């Protein structure tokens, strides 16, 4: 039987977020009658175990030693954490196992990140899904295990009635309709969607029925080209912009390209060159950055640049969720790159919009929790 877990997450979400961050990107946009939730999302939370520092891919019949290891909440927790660390009031609906892994993930998200878990539940007797990720040569290989959570024994507010939110993030599945997406859109939420690999091989855009409710669609280049039957990611973005108001196509090492179908505006931003430790969750962090800029009303090019920046900062740390940057880290990066001799002035101007956003000197620094080799450490009394 499923139960809704009573926890600190049931406290007022705005109070949690005030404790968790020192910059509100929506300051001045909030109204007394507005939604208390900025972003709602749902999905599966994994416990991620990440190995880095591998010289090559594991070889059958041999033992490989990694120079680094970290553990953190994964899956949908990647995006939820990235959103919360950017100051957005985030609500997550997910099932958690009643094992130690599930308890750790719940506490990390609710207590550590201030994410509202009132729509989530703990499932007795169900073990947490687990992913082992091995990072090498700038890429990663993952092995996952888990079982679908049983349905709740008693009806709850989700999925029939998702919370009123400014935005919701959905993972579209070919041939599948999620009723909560239409419900959230009908209550005023802007829907941002990505999509996974189509295992059927059909790549039928008409099969993504919930695309009709979306404000923005953010596939990668390969997915975008397959769905639009094009051989150029930029052409694919224009084709997708005929289906959704905003189409964003990530281009890997080349950056990202976006088209606003309502105005015809386009934007392209190159990727920021960094030394990647672990690319797990970088795509989720990118989406979180783009959602933040959209809700704050930034120009398209600024949204795209900010999304790419947050993703670039994330790959320099362990883990998909706990690698997500906060505003203090973004401020530190901006201060650092401006101090480097010989910087391209045009490249710096691309990020000049940060000057009016970042914490001022003396602002409280939020000590971000990071992935650790083991989840067994106890906090000091």
Beta strands, then each sheet from edge to edge (+ up, - down):
strand 1: 2-3
strand 2: 37-42
strand 3: 45-52
strand 4: 68-75
strand 5: 90-93
strand 6: 95-97
strand 7: 121-123
strand 8: 129-136
strand 9: 139-145
strand 10: 165-172
strand 11: 190-195
strand 12: 214-217
strand 13: 246-250
strand 14: 256-260
strand 15: 266-269
sheet 1: 1+ 7- 6-
sheet 2: 5+ 2+ 10+ 11+ 12+ 13+ 14- 15+
sheet 3: 4+ 3- 8- 9+
end
